[in-house]
């Protein structure tokens, strides 16, 4: 499982997440990440909002309920053995 580091610009702190899956929906890139490899871990769905020239991407947490529901169902289908509770 790939591990990536996110830096929160407003707080200036970094956090590492494990990337469970990545997908595209309606032209937008989404990633499903978790802070733990344990069962019943908390997860976040992040949406790529921009990509810098140096290869780094900028992501935001998906907060819109309709968008979150649609993307979570897509991730559940891709991962088969994962249930995402919103």
C-alpha positions as CSV (number, residue, x, y, z in Angstrom):
1,X,0.0,0.0,0.0
2,X,1.4,3.4,-1.0
3,X,2.1,5.9,1.7
4,X,2.1,9.6,0.9
5,X,2.7,12.8,2.9
6,X,0.2,15.6,2.9
7,X,1.1,19.1,4.1
8,X,-1.7,21.3,5.3
9,X,-0.9,24.8,4.1
10,X,-3.0,26.6,6.7
11,X,-1.4,24.8,9.7
12,X,2.0,24.1,8.1
13,X,2.0,20.5,9.4
14,X,2.4,17.2,7.6
15,X,0.5,14.0,7.9
16,X,1.1,10.6,6.3
17,X,-1.7,8.6,4.8
18,X,-2.0,5.2,3.1
19,X,-3.6,5.4,-0.3
20,X,-6.3,2.7,-0.6
21,X,-7.5,3.5,-4.1
22,X,-7.7,6.2,-6.8
23,X,-10.4,6.8,-9.3
24,X,-11.9,9.4,-11.7
25,X,-15.5,10.6,-11.8
26,X,-16.8,13.3,-14.1
27,X,-13.3,14.3,-15.0
28,X,-12.1,14.7,-11.4
29,X,-9.5,12.6,-9.6
30,X,-10.3,11.2,-6.2
31,X,-8.3,9.2,-3.7
32,X,-9.4,7.2,-0.7
33,X,-6.8,7.5,2.1
34,X,-6.5,6.2,5.7
35,X,-4.1,7.0,8.5
36,X,-3.9,3.3,9.6
37,X,-3.7,-0.1,8.0
38,X,-5.9,-1.6,10.7
39,X,-9.5,-2.8,10.1
40,X,-12.2,-0.3,10.9
41,X,-9.8,2.6,10.3
42,X,-11.0,6.2,9.6
43,X,-10.7,7.2,6.0
44,X,-11.0,10.4,3.9
45,X,-12.0,10.9,0.3
46,X,-9.9,13.6,-1.2
47,X,-10.4,15.4,-4.5
48,X,-7.6,16.7,-6.7
49,X,-8.1,20.4,-7.2
50,X,-4.9,21.3,-9.0
51,X,-1.6,19.9,-10.1
52,X,1.6,21.8,-9.9
53,X,4.4,21.7,-12.5
54,X,6.7,19.8,-10.1
55,X,4.3,16.8,-10.1
56,X,2.7,17.5,-6.7
57,X,-1.1,17.6,-6.6
58,X,-3.3,19.7,-4.4
59,X,-6.2,17.9,-2.7
60,X,-9.2,18.9,-0.7
61,X,-11.4,16.8,1.6
62,X,-14.8,16.1,-0.1
63,X,-17.5,17.6,2.1
64,X,-20.4,17.9,-0.3
65,X,-22.9,15.1,0.7
66,X,-24.0,14.3,-2.8
67,X,-20.5,14.1,-4.2
68,X,-19.3,12.2,-1.1
69,X,-22.0,9.6,-1.5
70,X,-21.4,9.1,-5.2
71,X,-17.6,8.7,-4.8
72,X,-17.9,6.4,-1.7
73,X,-20.2,4.0,-3.6
74,X,-17.7,4.0,-6.5
75,X,-14.8,3.2,-4.1
76,X,-16.9,0.4,-2.4
77,X,-17.4,-1.2,-5.9
78,X,-13.7,-0.9,-6.7
79,X,-12.5,-2.4,-3.4
80,X,-15.3,-5.0,-3.0
81,X,-14.4,-5.9,0.6
82,X,-14.7,-2.3,2.0
83,X,-17.7,-0.7,3.5
84,X,-17.5,3.1,3.7
85,X,-19.7,4.7,6.4
86,X,-20.5,8.4,5.9
